[in-house]
Amino acid sequence: MAPVRFCLFNTGWLTRQEVWDVLKDHLAPEVMDSVLQVQTFLQPNSYPHTDFWLEARVAARIKQGLYLMAAQRRHGTREINKFPPYKLKWFWKHDKLTTHWQLDTWKSWRDRKLEPHPAHLAFEETPRKGIATLNINGMGAKKPGIINLLKWNRIGVLAIQETLLGKNQYRFHIEGYETYQRPKSAGFRGHALLVSRHFPSYEVSLNKEKCYIHVKITKLSGDRPWHIILVYLPLGGNQWSKRTQCLKDIMLEYCDIVSKDHDAKVVIMGDFNMRHDELARRITKENDSPTCLKIAGCSLTFHRKGTKWSDVNNILVSPAVNCFLKPGKVVCNWGTDSDHFLIVTALKGAEKEP
């Protein structure tokens, strides 16, 4: 019969001669005479192990003969294969040299050559280039709905009004998006602007005005940056003068952008708390003034029960942006309760979900 090959693991850097001496010390003479060869090897993981070849006729109880059975390694034994039991006076204990040894039969796959698998590029999602505005009427437990909204409508920039998150509450955060926000305060219900991290962005409105947030975004389309201004104007008839002043501040911000760059790409969106026709009349004064983005179909977004529906949510765009954006649409069933519908648009030619 062919000899049986065994592997001794955890032998460390012992030489062939040192392993041979250990075998000779532990095995009976008739078993030791059947050891044909001892050879040290390096495993593919660079750890050494020692192999020895043994005649098949004595290979059956070699593990017990080397005192490497589990019980022997844990507790020692009175049974010894080299000397008869009556010659033993004490429990036999394995020495420190062999305490960590492990014995197993040789298997061909142990010496296989390890080749690194070719690296597979992880799926990289194409940038989401949708632009949307939504009055959420209180964030509450609506975060999962916002996440689904961003995913299925492929929204890269989302303006949210009425977050109702105070200064001492948690900071609104969604993975993969940069958040610019203003907390709620007396007479102000808070708002936030989410920008996908695919597009480098930073806040420009350092004055921290409550009624708007001005963020500059790059790589949204072409090499020129985009200016996104989130708007939430005061609500109520008694806030008319304050709403007018806020709109003037926003238009001054817009004029400052256009005066520096006549072809600047500016998007102003949010809850203006005034009807579409009135807003269009109050902003159209010069050729460079922004215009209301065309809405495909019905443009009514505010739908509180018991009140008349209105189009108080709008998206204003500069002349340079009109040729880049598709007509907006009102999404009624976006997944979460609110008394406002979502308005969403996208860049022309933007990639669809793979």
Residue frames as qw, qx, qy, qz and C-alpha x, y, z in Angstrom:
[[0.000, 0.886, 0.463, 0.000, 0.00, 0.00, 0.00],
 [0.337, 0.652, -0.040, 0.677, 1.08, 3.58, -0.65],
 [0.370, -0.178, -0.521, 0.749, 2.46, 5.48, 2.33],
 [0.138, -0.859, -0.487, -0.082, 0.20, 7.96, 4.13],
 [0.337, 0.358, -0.121, 0.862, 1.22, 11.60, 4.30],
 [0.369, -0.749, -0.503, 0.223, 0.51, 13.52, 7.49],
 [0.198, 0.668, -0.033, 0.717, 0.75, 17.25, 8.23],
 [0.499, -0.495, -0.473, 0.531, 1.89, 18.67, 11.54],
 [0.080, 0.796, 0.185, 0.570, 0.70, 22.24, 12.03],
 [0.387, -0.887, 0.082, -0.240, 1.86, 24.86, 14.54],
 [0.900, -0.140, -0.077, 0.406, 5.36, 23.39, 14.65],
 [0.194, -0.914, 0.141, 0.327, 6.85, 26.83, 14.23],
 [0.451, 0.784, -0.420, -0.074, 10.27, 27.09, 12.69],
 [0.737, -0.391, 0.550, 0.029, 11.55, 23.73, 13.91],
 [0.232, 0.539, -0.710, -0.389, 14.03, 22.04, 11.58],
 [0.822, 0.097, -0.474, -0.300, 13.59, 18.58, 10.10],
 [0.486, 0.183, -0.765, 0.380, 16.01, 17.14, 12.62],
 [0.190, -0.142, 0.547, -0.803, 14.21, 18.70, 15.57],
 [0.760, 0.011, -0.035, -0.649, 10.86, 17.32, 14.43],
 [0.747, 0.187, -0.637, -0.040, 12.47, 13.93, 13.84],
 [0.218, 0.197, -0.758, 0.583, 13.77, 13.93, 17.42],
 [0.490, -0.075, 0.344, -0.797, 10.29, 14.73, 18.77],
 [0.839, 0.108, -0.308, -0.435, 8.78, 11.89, 16.75],
 [0.601, 0.235, -0.733, 0.216, 11.46, 9.53, 17.97],
 [0.030, -0.187, 0.668, -0.720, 10.79, 10.52, 21.57],
 [0.578, 0.038, 0.287, -0.763, 7.02, 10.01, 21.32],
 [0.837, 0.223, -0.285, -0.410, 6.62, 7.00, 19.01],
 [0.869, -0.271, 0.415, 0.001, 7.28, 3.37, 19.75],
 [0.274, -0.496, 0.670, 0.480, 10.34, 1.93, 17.95],
 [0.426, 0.249, 0.826, 0.272, 8.29, -0.25, 15.57],
 [0.287, 0.866, 0.397, -0.099, 6.21, 2.80, 14.58],
 [0.105, -0.853, 0.273, 0.432, 9.25, 5.04, 14.24],
 [0.434, -0.210, 0.747, 0.457, 10.83, 2.50, 11.89],
 [0.405, 0.561, 0.695, 0.192, 7.83, 3.06, 9.57],
 [0.089, 0.907, 0.057, -0.409, 8.47, 6.82, 9.21],
 [0.777, 0.361, 0.306, 0.414, 9.83, 7.17, 5.69],
 [0.384, 0.379, 0.101, 0.836, 10.47, 10.91, 5.37],
 [0.198, -0.779, -0.394, 0.446, 10.13, 14.22, 7.22],
 [0.367, 0.327, 0.293, 0.820, 9.98, 17.48, 5.29],
 [0.040, -0.596, -0.368, 0.713, 9.16, 21.10, 6.22],
 [0.245, 0.519, 0.569, 0.590, 7.01, 23.29, 3.97],
 [0.056, 0.202, 0.181, -0.961, 5.66, 26.82, 3.79],
 [0.294, 0.599, 0.734, -0.124, 1.91, 27.14, 3.45],
 [0.283, 0.615, 0.404, 0.615, 0.44, 29.60, 0.91],
 [0.264, -0.927, -0.168, -0.208, -0.16, 31.98, 3.84],
 [0.327, 0.692, -0.475, 0.435, 3.59, 31.82, 4.64],
 [0.635, -0.546, 0.429, -0.338, 3.17, 29.82, 7.85],
 [0.240, 0.418, -0.873, -0.072, 5.42, 26.73, 8.16],
 [0.884, -0.177, 0.221, -0.373, 4.22, 23.16, 8.65],
 [0.107, -0.470, 0.871, 0.093, 6.00, 19.80, 8.75],
 [0.879, 0.156, -0.160, -0.421, 4.94, 16.75, 6.77],
 [0.228, -0.421, 0.878, 0.012, 5.99, 13.16, 7.31],
 [0.722, 0.170, -0.495, -0.453, 5.27, 9.98, 5.39],
 [0.465, -0.295, 0.754, -0.359, 4.28, 6.83, 7.25],
 [0.157, 0.016, -0.942, -0.297, 3.66, 3.28, 6.14],
 [0.556, -0.279, -0.301, -0.723, -0.05, 2.56, 5.88],
 [0.681, -0.216, -0.700, 0.026, 0.06, -0.45, 8.22],
 [0.445, -0.323, -0.537, 0.640, 0.88, 1.70, 11.28],
 [0.035, 0.254, 0.116, 0.960, -0.92, 4.91, 10.28],
 [0.371, -0.580, -0.655, -0.311, -4.25, 4.12, 11.90],
 [0.529, -0.774, -0.329, 0.118, -3.51, 5.34, 15.47],
 [0.568, 0.254, -0.125, 0.773, -0.72, 7.79, 14.81],
 [0.163, -0.686, -0.031, -0.708, -2.67, 10.73, 16.24],
 [0.776, -0.604, -0.064, -0.169, -3.17, 8.88, 19.51],
 [0.878, -0.043, -0.124, 0.460, 0.43, 7.75, 19.43],
 [0.367, 0.385, -0.101, 0.841, 1.63, 11.35, 19.29],
 [0.228, -0.494, -0.612, 0.574, -0.73, 12.27, 22.17],
 [0.033, 0.038, -0.191, -0.980, -2.54, 14.78, 19.96],
 [0.213, -0.549, -0.775, -0.231, -6.10, 13.60, 20.57],
 [0.189, -0.700, -0.091, -0.682, -8.32, 16.34, 22.01],
 [0.751, -0.636, -0.120, -0.135, -8.68, 14.75, 25.44],
 [0.833, -0.112, -0.106, 0.531, -4.97, 13.99, 25.62],
 [0.344, 0.455, -0.014, 0.821, -4.04, 17.54, 24.74],
 [0.366, -0.708, -0.078, -0.599, -6.40, 18.92, 27.41],
 [0.741, -0.592, 0.137, -0.286, -5.90, 16.54, 30.34],
 [0.033, -0.547, 0.835, -0.044, -2.86, 14.37, 29.65],
 [0.890, 0.018, -0.296, -0.347, -3.20, 10.56, 29.83],
 [0.635, -0.475, 0.605, -0.074, -2.13, 7.42, 31.70],
 [0.888, 0.283, 0.352, 0.085, -2.14, 5.49, 28.45],
 [0.011, 0.783, -0.474, -0.403, 1.14, 5.68, 26.55],
 [0.900, 0.406, -0.062, -0.146, 2.05, 3.88, 23.38],
 [0.423, 0.668, -0.583, 0.188, 5.76, 3.78, 23.91],
 [0.069, 0.265, -0.858, 0.434, 5.89, 2.20, 27.38],
 [0.432, -0.410, -0.791, -0.138, 3.41, -0.16, 29.07],
 [0.356, -0.756, -0.124, -0.536, 1.15, 1.52, 31.66],
 [0.813, -0.524, -0.215, 0.138, 2.64, -0.34, 34.64],
 [0.655, 0.054, -0.106, 0.746, 5.91, 1.55, 34.14],
 [0.007, 0.614, 0.099, 0.783, 4.19, 4.94, 34.64],
 [0.335, -0.319, -0.653, 0.599, 4.05, 6.48, 38.09],
 [0.073, 0.487, 0.229, -0.840, 2.51, 9.88, 37.21],
 [0.547, 0.731, 0.370, -0.169, 0.10, 11.30, 34.73],
 [0.554, 0.080, 0.374, 0.739, 1.85, 11.96, 31.46],
 [0.150, 0.869, 0.200, -0.426, 1.71, 15.61, 30.42],
 [0.679, 0.565, 0.193, 0.427, 2.67, 16.83, 26.98],
 [0.495, -0.342, -0.042, 0.798, 5.56, 19.27, 26.93],
 [0.129, 0.755, 0.108, -0.634, 5.45, 22.91, 25.85],
 [0.089, -0.332, 0.660, 0.669, 6.95, 22.03, 22.49],
 [0.067, -0.188, -0.885, -0.421, 3.99, 19.96, 21.34],
 [0.136, 0.417, 0.673, -0.595, 1.13, 21.58, 23.25],
 [0.395, 0.589, 0.062, -0.703, -0.10, 23.53, 20.20],
 [0.019, -0.214, 0.836, 0.505, 0.60, 20.94, 17.53],
 [0.730, 0.312, 0.266, -0.547, -2.23, 19.80, 15.28],
 [0.259, -0.200, 0.881, 0.342, -2.14, 16.63, 13.17],
 [0.695, 0.473, 0.238, -0.486, -4.11, 15.94, 10.04],
 [0.728, 0.174, 0.562, 0.351, -3.80, 13.89, 6.87],
 [0.152, -0.323, 0.354, 0.865, -2.39, 15.71, 3.89],
 [0.481, 0.680, 0.537, -0.134, -4.90, 17.19, 1.44],
 [0.566, 0.272, 0.358, 0.691, -3.88, 18.43, -1.96],
 [0.067, 0.864, 0.310, 0.391, -5.79, 21.68, -1.71],
 [0.534, -0.773, -0.075, 0.334, -3.63, 22.81, 1.21],
 [0.504, -0.368, 0.352, 0.697, -0.72, 23.50, -1.14],
 [0.448, 0.693, 0.480, 0.299, -2.70, 25.09, -3.93],
 [0.347, 0.061, 0.053, 0.934, -1.38, 28.36, -5.28],
 [0.035, 0.749, 0.511, -0.421, -3.38, 31.33, -4.10],
 [0.270, 0.246, 0.387, 0.846, -4.18, 33.70, -6.91],
 [0.137, 0.366, 0.357, -0.848, -6.01, 36.94, -6.23],
 [0.369, 0.612, 0.696, 0.072, -9.40, 37.18, -7.85],
 [0.236, 0.332, 0.275, 0.871, -9.73, 39.94, -10.42],
 [0.033, 0.334, 0.444, -0.831, -11.23, 43.01, -8.82],
 [0.085, 0.599, 0.708, 0.364, -14.80, 43.70, -9.86],
 [0.008, 0.203, -0.065, 0.977, -15.78, 47.31, -9.95],
 [0.087, 0.437, 0.747, -0.493, -18.61, 48.02, -7.55],
 [0.161, 0.683, 0.604, 0.377, -21.80, 49.33, -9.12],
 [0.188, -0.237, -0.156, 0.940, -21.64, 53.09, -9.20],
 [0.220, 0.737, 0.621, -0.150, -24.94, 54.85, -9.36],
 [0.309, 0.465, 0.278, 0.782, -25.24, 57.57, -11.94],
 [0.063, -0.101, -0.352, 0.928, -25.72, 61.01, -10.37],
 [0.070, 0.677, 0.729, -0.077, -29.29, 61.91, -9.56],
 [0.196, 0.045, 0.174, 0.964, -30.10, 65.10, -11.44],
 [0.187, -0.695, -0.625, -0.301, -33.68, 65.71, -10.42],
 [0.075, 0.132, -0.301, 0.941, -34.61, 68.99, -8.70],
 [0.370, -0.561, -0.697, -0.248, -37.66, 69.19, -6.46],
 [0.099, -0.283, 0.375, -0.877, -39.39, 71.25, -3.80],
 [0.522, -0.409, -0.733, -0.149, -41.76, 70.04, -1.09],
 [0.336, -0.481, 0.341, -0.735, -43.54, 71.52, 1.92],
 [0.440, 0.002, -0.895, 0.069, -43.47, 68.48, 4.20],
 [0.552, -0.567, -0.109, -0.601, -45.57, 70.00, 7.02],
 [0.640, -0.575, 0.434, -0.266, -43.44, 68.54, 9.80],
 [0.344, 0.469, -0.810, -0.081, -40.64, 66.00, 9.45],
 [0.806, -0.256, 0.299, -0.442, -41.72, 63.70, 12.26],
 [0.679, -0.169, 0.708, 0.096, -41.40, 60.07, 11.11],
 [0.685, 0.682, 0.118, -0.228, -41.38, 60.95, 7.40],
 [0.147, -0.698, 0.621, 0.325, -37.67, 60.32, 6.82],
 [0.521, 0.019, 0.827, 0.209, -38.22, 56.86, 5.18],
 [0.498, 0.736, 0.456, -0.057, -40.68, 58.47, 2.77],
 [0.103, 0.916, -0.257, -0.290, -38.11, 61.16, 1.92],
 [0.367, -0.434, 0.765, 0.303, -35.47, 58.48, 1.22],
 [0.538, 0.347, 0.755, 0.143, -37.82, 56.63, -1.15],
 [0.331, 0.899, 0.206, -0.201, -38.78, 59.91, -2.78],
 [0.070, -0.802, 0.477, 0.353, -35.14, 60.76, -3.47],
 [0.435, -0.203, 0.837, 0.264, -34.43, 57.30, -4.86],
 [0.483, 0.444, 0.747, 0.106, -37.40, 56.66, -7.13],
 [0.320, 0.921, 0.210, -0.073, -37.59, 60.20, -8.53],
 [0.746, 0.169, 0.049, 0.642, -33.78, 60.36, -8.83],
 [0.085, -0.973, -0.100, -0.190, -33.65, 63.71, -7.04],
 [0.678, 0.164, -0.266, 0.666, -30.24, 65.28, -6.50],
 [0.063, 0.134, -0.259, 0.955, -31.45, 68.59, -5.02],
 [0.327, -0.597, -0.714, -0.167, -34.48, 68.72, -2.74],
 [0.060, -0.324, 0.243, -0.912, -35.86, 71.83, -1.03],
 [0.404, -0.460, -0.788, 0.066, -37.93, 71.03, 2.06],
 [0.165, -0.461, 0.123, -0.863, -40.10, 73.55, 3.90],
 [0.678, -0.455, 0.105, -0.568, -41.73, 73.33, 7.35],
 [0.567, 0.195, -0.776, 0.195, -39.37, 70.74, 8.82],
 [0.636, -0.667, -0.064, -0.383, -40.49, 71.78, 12.34],
 [0.839, -0.098, -0.319, 0.429, -37.05, 70.79, 13.68],
 [0.285, -0.958, 0.012, -0.030, -35.86, 73.08, 16.47],
 [0.234, 0.798, -0.512, 0.216, -32.33, 74.17, 17.22],
 [0.361, -0.481, 0.736, -0.311, -31.98, 71.69, 20.08],
 [0.918, 0.138, 0.280, -0.245, -33.46, 68.76, 18.15],
 [0.737, -0.106, 0.536, 0.398, -31.55, 66.28, 16.00],
 [0.123, 0.578, -0.397, -0.702, -29.95, 67.55, 12.82],
 [0.840, 0.406, 0.221, -0.283, -31.75, 66.25, 9.77],
 [0.093, -0.571, 0.743, 0.336, -29.45, 63.95, 7.80],
 [0.918, 0.297, 0.167, -0.201, -29.83, 61.52, 4.89],
 [0.667, -0.318, 0.530, 0.416, -26.97, 59.33, 3.75],
 [0.540, 0.294, 0.536, 0.578, -25.40, 60.50, 0.50],
 [0.092, 0.830, 0.327, 0.443, -26.72, 64.05, 0.83],
 [0.304, 0.036, -0.316, 0.898, -25.33, 67.27, 2.25],
 [0.194, -0.756, -0.625, -0.026, -27.87, 69.09, 4.41],
 [0.146, 0.170, -0.128, 0.966, -28.21, 72.87, 4.72],
 [0.312, -0.625, -0.701, -0.140, -30.93, 73.90, 7.12],
 [0.111, -0.391, 0.253, -0.878, -32.46, 76.57, 9.32],
 [0.155, -0.268, -0.895, 0.320, -34.18, 75.43, 12.54],
 [0.213, -0.729, -0.536, -0.369, -37.67, 76.50, 13.48],
 [0.220, -0.075, -0.410, 0.882, -38.13, 79.51, 15.73],
 [0.181, 0.577, 0.532, -0.593, -40.87, 81.92, 16.75],
 [0.460, 0.712, 0.062, -0.528, -42.94, 82.64, 13.63],
 [0.409, 0.584, -0.631, -0.305, -40.74, 80.40, 11.46],
 [0.936, -0.088, 0.199, -0.276, -41.28, 76.68, 10.85],
 [0.506, -0.481, 0.661, 0.272, -37.82, 75.75, 9.55],
 [0.815, 0.548, -0.050, -0.184, -36.57, 74.47, 6.20],
 [0.598, -0.444, 0.593, 0.305, -33.70, 72.44, 4.73],
 [0.610, 0.660, -0.317, -0.304, -31.93, 71.91, 1.41],
 [0.824, -0.205, 0.510, 0.138, -30.57, 68.47, 0.50],
 [0.446, 0.752, -0.409, -0.262, -27.81, 68.26, -2.12],
 [0.994, 0.058, -0.011, 0.090, -26.40, 64.97, -3.38],
 [0.502, -0.695, 0.385, 0.340, -22.73, 64.49, -2.56],
 [0.722, 0.333, 0.426, 0.432, -22.14, 63.69, -6.23],
 [0.267, 0.794, 0.156, 0.523, -22.18, 67.47, -6.64],
 [0.464, -0.125, -0.368, 0.796, -19.71, 69.53, -4.58],
 [0.155, -0.794, -0.376, -0.451, -21.59, 72.30, -2.82],
 [0.367, -0.172, -0.467, 0.786, -21.24, 75.02, -0.21],
 [0.052, -0.833, -0.537, 0.120, -23.48, 77.64, 1.35],
 [0.347, 0.423, 0.109, 0.830, -23.18, 81.19, 0.09],
 [0.310, -0.757, -0.212, -0.534, -25.76, 82.98, 2.26],
 [0.502, 0.054, -0.605, 0.616, -23.48, 83.61, 5.21],
 [0.219, -0.329, 0.195, -0.898, -25.92, 86.10, 6.73],
 [0.065, -0.170, -0.948, 0.262, -28.09, 83.16, 7.83],
 [0.443, -0.022, -0.055, -0.895, -31.34, 84.74, 6.72],
 [0.481, 0.081, 0.798, -0.354, -34.27, 82.59, 7.81],
 [0.662, 0.514, 0.207, -0.505, -36.37, 83.06, 4.69],
 [0.798, 0.558, -0.209, -0.088, -33.85, 81.63, 2.23],
 [0.703, -0.446, 0.473, 0.289, -30.74, 79.43, 1.90],
 [0.538, 0.775, -0.270, -0.190, -28.34, 80.09, -0.97],
 [0.759, -0.310, 0.535, 0.206, -26.14, 77.15, -1.98],
 [0.378, 0.702, -0.471, -0.378, -23.66, 76.98, -4.85],
 [0.870, -0.016, 0.492, -0.018, -23.39, 73.61, -6.64],
 [0.174, 0.623, -0.618, -0.446, -20.88, 72.41, -9.22],
 [0.027, -0.169, 0.955, 0.243, -20.88, 69.50, -11.70],
 [0.526, 0.374, 0.595, -0.480, -24.66, 69.54, -11.97],
 [0.690, 0.618, 0.359, 0.112, -24.43, 70.38, -15.67],
 [0.507, 0.755, -0.085, 0.407, -21.33, 71.50, -17.52],
 [0.593, 0.085, -0.375, 0.708, -18.46, 73.35, -15.91],
 [0.109, -0.468, 0.078, -0.873, -20.39, 76.37, -14.71],
 [0.044, -0.132, -0.824, 0.549, -21.82, 76.34, -11.17],
 [0.299, -0.582, -0.600, -0.460, -25.50, 76.46, -10.30],
 [0.087, -0.176, 0.461, -0.865, -27.01, 78.71, -7.65],
 [0.411, -0.450, -0.768, -0.199, -29.86, 77.05, -5.74],
 [0.133, -0.234, 0.354, -0.896, -31.91, 79.30, -3.45],
 [0.275, -0.418, -0.865, 0.044, -34.39, 77.64, -1.09],
 [0.185, -0.310, 0.014, -0.933, -37.29, 79.91, -0.16],
 [0.297, -0.519, -0.797, 0.082, -39.87, 79.79, 2.62],
 [0.043, -0.393, -0.001, -0.918, -41.79, 83.05, 3.01],
 [0.163, 0.078, 0.679, -0.712, -43.93, 83.94, 6.07],
 [0.143, -0.401, -0.844, -0.326, -47.53, 82.71, 6.03],
 [0.122, -0.655, -0.647, 0.371, -50.69, 84.67, 6.80],
 [0.184, 0.834, 0.330, 0.403, -52.38, 87.93, 5.91],
 [0.378, -0.923, 0.017, 0.072, -50.83, 89.71, 8.90],
 [0.663, -0.397, 0.385, 0.505, -47.39, 88.79, 7.53],
 [0.610, 0.733, 0.265, 0.143, -47.87, 90.56, 4.20],
 [0.087, 0.959, -0.266, 0.040, -45.26, 93.28, 4.78],
 [0.528, -0.562, 0.628, 0.102, -42.75, 90.79, 6.14],
 [0.784, 0.251, 0.542, 0.167, -43.36, 88.49, 3.17],
 [0.466, 0.876, 0.069, 0.103, -42.80, 91.39, 0.80],
 [0.159, -0.876, 0.455, 0.019, -39.54, 92.33, 2.49],
 [0.697, -0.261, 0.653, 0.138, -38.30, 88.72, 2.33],
 [0.732, 0.535, 0.387, 0.168, -39.10, 88.56, -1.38],
 [0.231, 0.956, -0.167, 0.065, -37.15, 91.78, -1.91],
 [0.432, -0.677, 0.590, 0.080, -34.15, 90.30, -0.06],
 [0.777, 0.080, 0.603, 0.166, -34.30, 87.21, -2.27],
 [0.586, 0.766, 0.211, 0.159, -34.48, 89.28, -5.44],
 [0.047, -0.932, 0.360, 0.012, -31.51, 91.36, -4.24],
 [0.632, -0.379, 0.659, 0.149, -29.58, 88.12, -3.77],
 [0.738, 0.432, 0.489, 0.174, -30.58, 87.09, -7.29],
 [0.349, 0.934, -0.005, 0.078, -29.59, 90.45, -8.79],
 [0.327, -0.792, 0.504, 0.109, -26.23, 90.25, -7.05],
 [0.723, -0.069, 0.651, 0.219, -25.57, 86.87, -8.71],
 [0.618, 0.646, 0.403, 0.197, -26.66, 88.02, -12.17],
 [0.088, 0.984, -0.141, -0.064, -24.70, 91.27, -11.95],
 [0.406, -0.625, 0.632, 0.213, -21.49, 89.28, -11.50],
 [0.221, -0.082, 0.890, 0.390, -22.33, 86.70, -14.16],
 [0.490, 0.218, -0.128, -0.834, -24.99, 87.58, -16.74],
 [0.692, 0.106, -0.610, -0.372, -25.36, 83.90, -17.76],
 [0.156, -0.266, 0.827, -0.469, -25.53, 82.54, -14.22],
 [0.517, -0.233, -0.766, -0.305, -27.68, 79.47, -13.65],
 [0.179, -0.141, 0.558, -0.798, -30.02, 80.28, -10.78],
 [0.454, -0.378, -0.749, -0.299, -32.93, 78.24, -9.41],
 [0.214, -0.192, 0.469, -0.835, -35.18, 79.74, -6.72],
 [0.562, -0.240, -0.698, -0.373, -37.70, 77.27, -5.33],
 [0.119, -0.081, -0.780, 0.609, -39.84, 76.67, -2.33],
 [0.103, -0.698, -0.708, 0.034, -43.05, 77.81, -0.66],
 [0.171, 0.265, 0.054, 0.947, -43.66, 81.48, -1.53],
 [0.010, -0.518, -0.708, 0.479, -47.07, 81.53, 0.19],
 [0.320, 0.558, 0.012, -0.765, -48.50, 83.53, -2.73],
 [0.794, 0.441, 0.399, -0.124, -50.26, 82.44, -5.89],
 [0.683, 0.077, 0.444, 0.575, -48.38, 81.80, -9.08],
 [0.309, 0.752, 0.348, 0.467, -49.83, 84.73, -11.01],
 [0.284, -0.958, -0.009, -0.030, -49.13, 87.18, -8.19],
 [0.691, -0.480, 0.331, 0.427, -45.56, 85.92, -7.81],
 [0.608, 0.329, 0.437, 0.576, -44.94, 86.22, -11.56],
 [0.106, 0.908, 0.242, 0.325, -46.24, 89.80, -11.53],
 [0.430, -0.895, 0.097, 0.066, -44.01, 90.85, -8.62],
 [0.686, -0.397, 0.411, 0.451, -40.74, 89.42, -9.95],
 [0.587, 0.434, 0.454, 0.510, -41.00, 90.37, -13.64],
 [0.064, -0.918, -0.091, 0.380, -39.45, 93.84, -13.82],
 [0.051, 0.748, -0.518, -0.411, -36.38, 93.50, -16.03],
 [0.754, 0.414, -0.438, -0.263, -35.15, 91.28, -18.84],
 [0.357, 0.357, -0.823, 0.261, -32.81, 89.40, -16.52],
 [0.565, -0.287, 0.434, -0.640, -35.53, 88.67, -13.97],
 [0.145, -0.055, 0.988, 0.000, -36.32, 85.02, -13.19],
 [0.597, -0.027, -0.344, -0.724, -39.42, 83.37, -14.60],
 [0.724, -0.159, 0.532, -0.409, -41.68, 80.68, -13.21],
 [0.077, -0.209, 0.930, 0.292, -40.84, 77.23, -14.53],
 [0.628, 0.014, -0.366, -0.687, -43.62, 75.85, -16.68],
 [0.446, -0.109, 0.815, -0.355, -45.64, 73.13, -14.95],
 [0.314, 0.005, -0.801, -0.510, -46.99, 70.31, -17.09],
 [0.397, -0.461, -0.787, -0.096, -50.63, 69.69, -16.18],
 [0.413, -0.842, -0.275, -0.210, -52.25, 71.01, -13.01],
 [0.390, 0.467, -0.418, 0.674, -49.99, 73.28, -10.94],
 [0.558, -0.653, 0.049, -0.510, -52.03, 73.25, -7.71],
 [0.506, 0.244, -0.743, 0.363, -49.94, 72.01, -4.79],
 [0.139, -0.116, 0.625, -0.759, -51.61, 73.21, -1.59],
 [0.521, -0.223, -0.666, -0.485, -54.58, 70.95, -0.82],
 [0.042, -0.030, 0.755, -0.653, -55.53, 71.31, 2.85],
 [0.124, -0.475, -0.861, -0.133, -58.95, 69.89, 3.61],
 [0.102, -0.798, -0.521, 0.286, -61.65, 72.55, 3.82],
 [0.084, -0.726, 0.144, 0.668, -59.63, 75.20, 1.96],
 [0.676, 0.713, 0.006, -0.186, -59.30, 76.16, -1.66],
 [0.850, -0.024, 0.249, 0.464, -56.44, 74.50, -3.53],
 [0.147, 0.966, -0.130, -0.167, -53.69, 76.87, -4.67],
 [0.840, 0.371, -0.094, 0.384, -50.30, 77.00, -6.37],
 [0.305, -0.937, 0.168, -0.024, -48.17, 78.57, -3.63],
 [0.699, -0.386, 0.478, 0.365, -45.18, 76.29, -4.32],
 [0.594, 0.801, -0.025, -0.075, -43.11, 77.40, -7.31],
 [0.745, -0.187, 0.286, 0.574, -39.77, 77.08, -9.04],
 [0.252, 0.942, -0.051, -0.216, -38.19, 80.23, -10.49],
 [0.812, 0.006, 0.301, 0.501, -35.35, 79.98, -12.99],
 [0.084, -0.685, 0.242, 0.682, -32.97, 82.45, -14.57],
 [0.655, 0.629, -0.147, -0.393, -32.96, 82.83, -18.40],
 [0.225, 0.570, -0.784, -0.103, -29.81, 80.68, -18.64],
 [0.333, -0.117, 0.897, -0.268, -31.55, 77.73, -16.93],
 [0.697, 0.330, 0.183, -0.610, -34.69, 77.50, -19.08],
 [0.673, 0.478, -0.487, -0.287, -32.97, 75.49, -21.78],
 [0.177, 0.362, -0.890, 0.216, -31.57, 72.96, -19.27],
 [0.302, 0.035, 0.791, -0.532, -34.65, 71.97, -17.27],
 [0.126, -0.335, -0.854, -0.377, -37.67, 69.93, -18.29],
 [0.421, -0.490, -0.136, -0.751, -41.14, 71.28, -17.45],
 [0.153, -0.209, 0.785, -0.563, -42.02, 70.61, -13.84],
 [0.561, -0.288, -0.656, -0.413, -44.76, 68.25, -12.72],
 [0.485, -0.436, 0.397, -0.646, -46.81, 67.94, -9.58],
 [0.449, 0.042, -0.892, 0.028, -46.50, 64.55, -7.91],
 [0.601, -0.475, -0.028, -0.642, -49.55, 63.81, -5.77],
 [0.944, -0.308, -0.041, -0.114, -48.78, 60.32, -4.43],
 [0.372, 0.680, -0.561, 0.292, -45.20, 60.74, -3.28],
 [0.672, -0.020, -0.717, 0.185, -45.69, 58.47, -0.27],
 [0.323, -0.231, -0.603, 0.692, -46.04, 60.60, 2.88],
 [0.070, -0.825, -0.561, -0.005, -48.89, 62.71, 4.30],
 [0.253, -0.255, -0.043, 0.932, -48.61, 66.45, 3.79],
 [0.318, 0.760, 0.453, -0.340, -50.97, 69.24, 2.80],
 [0.232, 0.771, -0.353, -0.477, -48.65, 70.10, -0.11],
 [0.935, 0.307, 0.159, 0.077, -47.80, 68.12, -3.22],
 [0.598, -0.400, 0.390, 0.575, -44.29, 67.69, -4.58],
 [0.528, 0.825, -0.078, -0.187, -43.01, 69.64, -7.59],
 [0.699, -0.327, 0.508, 0.383, -40.22, 67.89, -9.43],
 [0.580, 0.780, -0.166, -0.165, -38.19, 68.64, -12.54],
 [0.829, -0.232, 0.361, 0.359, -34.97, 67.27, -14.02],
 [0.059, -0.617, 0.473, 0.626, -32.16, 68.21, -16.34],
 [0.792, 0.499, -0.080, -0.342, -32.82, 67.44, -19.97],
 [0.688, 0.475, -0.546, 0.052, -30.99, 64.29, -20.99],
 [0.366, -0.548, 0.650, -0.378, -30.43, 63.18, -17.38],
 [0.295, 0.164, -0.937, -0.087, -29.71, 59.46, -17.02],
 [0.770, -0.314, -0.166, -0.530, -32.52, 57.17, -16.04],
 [0.655, -0.459, 0.556, -0.227, -32.38, 54.53, -13.33],
 [0.263, 0.389, -0.845, -0.256, -30.33, 51.57, -14.63]]
